Amino acid sequence: MTQRTTTGETAVVVGVTGAFGKVIAARLLAAGLTVVGVARDGTALAGLQGELGPDFLPCTADIGDDTAVAVIAETLPDAAVAMVVHSVGLPVAGGVANAPPQALTTACNLKAAGFLRLVRAVEGRLRRGSRLVAIGGHYGFEPSPYAATAGVANAALANLVRQMSWAYGAQGITAHLLAPGPADTDRLRKVAAARAERAGKPLDEEYEAMRGDSAIHAFTTPEQVAWAVNLLLAPEADALAGSTLGLDSGRRHGI
């Protein structure tokens, strides 16, 4: 496979201090890109810059607010943007029977509206072959009664990615959704705890039951998600325009 030449260009990763974001940033830096990393916690960003090096440019912004558009745009170096990656996590709010209704609004604002803000921030720097990448999730396609916010927000994100594919496709800019399965992170343990409490089971038992929902009895890893993001840098990935890459470790049952 031919790798696109990316040296001197930029990637923007939102949610860069999260479990997926920092691994994705490291992978894109290794591909020769300068990475603008966006998160709300400036202290965490400074620590990550010390870890990742001078080609990592921290950007303190709240992607849940429209002010992030200008803040990100002002942080961009004078170079083309080869890729944006929207990788925000959601707070665990419980299942559809008990989650506060406002939690769904917050989730859609961070996932869908946040992705739109990110793309608006870089519009003037995109070029033919640029990738607009959103990290969604398994629950957007396999609804679960214990993951209300992830299900609703990631389903909305899937629709938005398809809209962006048509809106930007004529310019040769492609939009993509990655839909990982549950990953072995602190957030998943919180989801497992809520599910265990609802079922009246020990946490460890419920956690292993969630692992067993995979055909290969595995959780998806951040490294696997970063691999898929890096894959989209290849010019051959034009063929994936508007599509969803399922990284669910064999969890889906539907065809």
C-alpha positions, -999 to 999 in steps of 0.1 A, spaced: 0 0 0 13 35 -9 15 59 21 6 95 13 35 119 19 25 139 50 57 155 62 52 192 68 14 188 71 -9 189 101 -34 167 119 -58 179 146 -68 155 173 -97 165 197 -98 146 229 -61 141 228 -56 135 265 -81 106 264 -73 68 262 -77 68 224 -65 104 216 -30 102 229 -23 69 212 -37 83 179 -16 115 183 16 94 187 8 73 157 2 104 135 34 120 147 53 89 137 37 93 102 54 126 98 26 150 107 26 179 131 -3 172 156 -24 199 172 -39 183 202 -71 197 216 -84 192 251 -99 212 280 -72 205 305 -42 226 298 -21 210 325 -27 175 310 -18 189 275 15 203 288 24 169 302 15 153 269 36 177 250 66 168 272 60 132 263 53 135 226 78 162 217 80 196 198 59 185 169 29 182 193 12 216 196 -12 218 226 -45 237 222 -67 243 252 -103 245 240 -138 232 249 -151 215 218 -186 216 234 -186 254 229 -186 274 196 -156 294 209 -134 263 201 -137 271 164 -116 302 166 -92 288 193 -83 258 171 -80 279 140 -56 303 157 -34 274 169 -29 258 134 5 261 119 8 275 84 4 242 67 -22 220 51 -44 199 74 -42 163 62 -65 149 88 -88 158 117 -97 132 143 -126 138 167 -121 115 197 -141 128 226 -153 106 254 -186 109 271 -194 109 308 -212 77 320 -248 86 325 -265 52 329 -291 35 309 -322 47 290 -344 40 320 -325 62 344 -302 86 325 -311 123 329 -326 136 297 -301 164 296 -273 139 294 -284 130 259 -283 167 249 -248 170 263 -236 139 245 -249 150 211 -233 184 216 -199 169 223 -200 142 196 -220 156 167 -218 194 172 -182 190 184 -172 173 152 -189 201 132 -169 227 152 -137 209 145 -143 208 108 -153 244 107 -120 253 124 -99 238 97 -119 244 66 -95 269 51 -65 245 55 -81 213 39 -68 200 6 -78 172 -18 -73 140 1 -78 154 36 -96 131 60 -124 141 84 -124 113 109 -148 108 138 -145 81 165 -180 68 172 -187 35 188 -204 1 187 -234 12 207 -244 36 179 -252 5 158 -261 -20 185 -284 -2 209 -281 -12 245 -304 -2 274 -274 5 297 -255 29 273 -280 56 265 -257 85 257 -232 65 237 -260 49 217 -278 81 208 -248 104 203 -229 79 182 -259 72 160 -262 110 154 -225 111 146 -229 84 119 -255 105 102 -233 136 104 -203 118 88 -225 108 58 -236 144 54 -200 156 55 -191 130 29 -215 146 4 -208 182 15 -170 179 11 -167 151 -14 -166 173 -45 -134 188 -32 -118 154 -28 -121 156 10 -134 124 26 -153 118 58 -150 86 79 -164 70 110 -146 45 131 -168 25 154 -148 7 181 -162 -19 204 -158 -14 241 -122 -7 250 -104 -17 282 -104 17 298 -115 34 330 -146 45 313 -156 10 304 -152 -1 340 -177 27 349 -201 13 324 -196 -22 337 -202 -10 372 -235 6 362 -245 -26 344 -234 -48 373 -254 -27 398 -285 -30 376 -281 -68 372 -271 -73 409 -238 -90 399 -202 -85 411 -182 -60 389 -156 -85 378 -182 -110 367 -200 -84 347 -168 -72 331 -158 -106 319 -194 -111 306 -189 -79 285 -156 -93 272 -174 -125 263 -198 -105 241 -170 -105 215 -166 -134 191 -129 -135 200 -135 -127 237 -115 -94 235 -119 -57 240 -108 -33 213 -75 -16 222 -65 21 216 -36 9 195 -60 -9 172 -80 23 168 -48 43 161 -38 18 135 -72 23 117 -68 61 118 -33 58 103 -47 35 76 -69 64 64 -38 85 54 -32 62 24 -46 75 -9 -64 42 -14 -87 52 15 -106 74 -9 -127 42 -15 -139 44 21 -154 78 17 -185 82 40 -182 46 53 -180 32 88 -151 10 99 -163 -14 125 -136 -21 151 -158 -41 174 -137 -72 178 -166 -93 165 -195 -80 186 -222 -73 160 -247 -100 152 -266 -82 123 -256 -85 87 
